[in-house]
């Protein structure tokens, strides 16, 4: 890859251009655990994040109700149930 022209090298998005979404519901202890990991990793890397409540969004409820908490990175599902800090960090920096 060192010989590859810079034109063809894939550059990872800048941290501020990424978005992490935590899909959760109130009273969910796994969601609280996931939020702590998301908050820490995003703060460390300068990545914005948001949370969405499945009890307020029928489409999210239909799609994710069996998997919450769900973490999306740039709109694509990254993980569910348990959030691994190292794996999330890697996904946001590669």
C-alpha contacts under 8 A as a table, 3 or more apart, distances in Angstrom:
res1	aa1	res2	aa2	distance
1	X	4	X	5.07
4	X	8	X	6.77
4	X	9	X	6.93
5	X	8	X	5.61
5	X	9	X	6.80
6	X	9	X	5.17
12	X	93	X	7.02
12	X	94	X	5.70
13	X	17	X	6.05
13	X	18	X	6.75
14	X	17	X	5.30
14	X	18	X	6.92
15	X	18	X	5.41
15	X	45	X	6.49
15	X	46	X	5.96
15	X	47	X	5.02
15	X	92	X	7.10
15	X	93	X	7.46
16	X	19	X	7.76
16	X	46	X	6.28
16	X	47	X	5.20
16	X	48	X	6.51
17	X	47	X	7.54
18	X	47	X	6.08
18	X	48	X	6.86
18	X	73	X	7.27
18	X	74	X	5.92
18	X	92	X	7.42
19	X	47	X	6.47
19	X	48	X	5.40
19	X	49	X	5.48
19	X	50	X	7.69
19	X	73	X	5.90
19	X	74	X	5.03
19	X	75	X	7.64
20	X	38	X	7.79
20	X	42	X	7.90
20	X	47	X	7.44
20	X	48	X	6.52
20	X	49	X	4.50
20	X	50	X	6.40
20	X	71	X	6.88
20	X	72	X	5.63
20	X	73	X	4.68
20	X	74	X	6.21
20	X	75	X	7.71
21	X	49	X	5.62
21	X	50	X	4.92
21	X	51	X	5.47
21	X	52	X	7.14
21	X	71	X	5.67
21	X	72	X	4.97
21	X	73	X	6.49
21	X	74	X	7.78
21	X	75	X	7.38
22	X	34	X	7.90
22	X	35	X	7.15
22	X	38	X	7.76
22	X	49	X	7.60
22	X	50	X	6.25
22	X	51	X	4.56
22	X	52	X	6.18
22	X	69	X	6.85
22	X	70	X	5.87
22	X	71	X	4.73
22	X	72	X	6.49
23	X	51	X	5.81
23	X	52	X	4.84
23	X	53	X	5.99
23	X	54	X	6.59
23	X	60	X	7.85
23	X	68	X	6.56
23	X	69	X	5.61
23	X	70	X	5.04
23	X	71	X	6.28
23	X	72	X	7.85
24	X	28	X	7.48
24	X	31	X	5.67
24	X	51	X	7.09
24	X	52	X	6.16
24	X	53	X	5.14
24	X	54	X	6.03
24	X	68	X	5.73
24	X	69	X	4.93
24	X	70	X	6.83
25	X	28	X	6.04
25	X	31	X	7.08
25	X	52	X	7.95
25	X	53	X	5.06
25	X	54	X	5.72
25	X	55	X	6.33
25	X	68	X	7.65
25	X	69	X	7.74
26	X	53	X	7.45
28	X	31	X	5.13
28	X	32	X	6.45
29	X	32	X	5.00
29	X	33	X	6.30
30	X	33	X	5.02
30	X	34	X	6.10
30	X	68	X	7.93
30	X	69	X	6.56
30	X	81	X	6.61
30	X	82	X	6.99
31	X	34	X	4.98
31	X	35	X	6.04
31	X	68	X	7.03
31	X	69	X	5.03
31	X	81	X	7.81
32	X	35	X	5.08
32	X	36	X	6.43
33	X	36	X	5.33
33	X	37	X	6.67
33	X	82	X	7.93
34	X	37	X	5.24
34	X	38	X	6.17
34	X	69	X	6.88
34	X	81	X	7.91
34	X	82	X	6.52
34	X	83	X	5.54
35	X	38	X	5.02
35	X	39	X	5.89
36	X	39	X	5.21
36	X	40	X	6.18
37	X	40	X	5.21
37	X	41	X	6.14
37	X	83	X	6.83
37	X	84	X	7.63
37	X	85	X	5.98
38	X	41	X	5.36
38	X	42	X	5.87
38	X	49	X	7.73
38	X	83	X	7.95
38	X	85	X	7.73
39	X	42	X	5.35
39	X	43	X	5.91
39	X	49	X	7.74
40	X	43	X	5.22
40	X	44	X	6.11
41	X	44	X	5.12
41	X	45	X	6.19
41	X	85	X	6.83
41	X	88	X	7.42
41	X	89	X	6.18
42	X	45	X	5.18
42	X	46	X	5.58
42	X	47	X	4.64
42	X	48	X	6.38
42	X	49	X	6.87
43	X	46	X	5.17
43	X	47	X	6.57
43	X	48	X	7.99
44	X	47	X	7.95
53	X	56	X	5.59
53	X	57	X	6.74
54	X	57	X	5.14
54	X	58	X	6.88
54	X	60	X	5.45
54	X	61	X	4.74
54	X	64	X	7.84
54	X	65	X	7.24
55	X	58	X	7.15
55	X	61	X	6.60
57	X	60	X	5.44
57	X	61	X	6.15
58	X	61	X	4.95
58	X	62	X	6.06
59	X	62	X	5.18
59	X	63	X	6.26
60	X	63	X	5.13
60	X	64	X	5.80
60	X	65	X	7.44
61	X	64	X	5.46
61	X	65	X	4.93
62	X	65	X	6.12
64	X	67	X	5.25
64	X	68	X	6.17
64	X	70	X	7.24
65	X	68	X	6.00
67	X	70	X	6.28
67	X	80	X	5.72
67	X	81	X	6.06
68	X	80	X	6.08
68	X	81	X	5.69
69	X	80	X	5.49
69	X	81	X	5.11
69	X	82	X	7.47
70	X	77	X	7.18
70	X	78	X	7.63
70	X	79	X	5.87
70	X	80	X	4.20
70	X	81	X	6.44
71	X	77	X	6.09
71	X	78	X	5.53
71	X	79	X	5.36
71	X	80	X	6.11
71	X	83	X	7.68
72	X	75	X	5.29
72	X	76	X	5.08
72	X	77	X	4.33
72	X	78	X	5.11
72	X	79	X	7.16
73	X	76	X	5.36
73	X	77	X	6.39
73	X	78	X	5.92
73	X	91	X	7.98
73	X	92	X	7.80
77	X	80	X	8.00
78	X	88	X	7.85
79	X	82	X	7.38
79	X	83	X	6.58
80	X	83	X	6.78
83	X	88	X	7.37
84	X	87	X	5.37
84	X	88	X	6.21
85	X	88	X	5.26
85	X	89	X	6.08
86	X	89	X	5.07
86	X	90	X	6.10
87	X	90	X	5.10
87	X	91	X	6.20
88	X	91	X	5.09
88	X	92	X	6.31
89	X	92	X	5.24
89	X	93	X	6.31
90	X	93	X	5.21
90	X	94	X	6.03
91	X	94	X	5.72
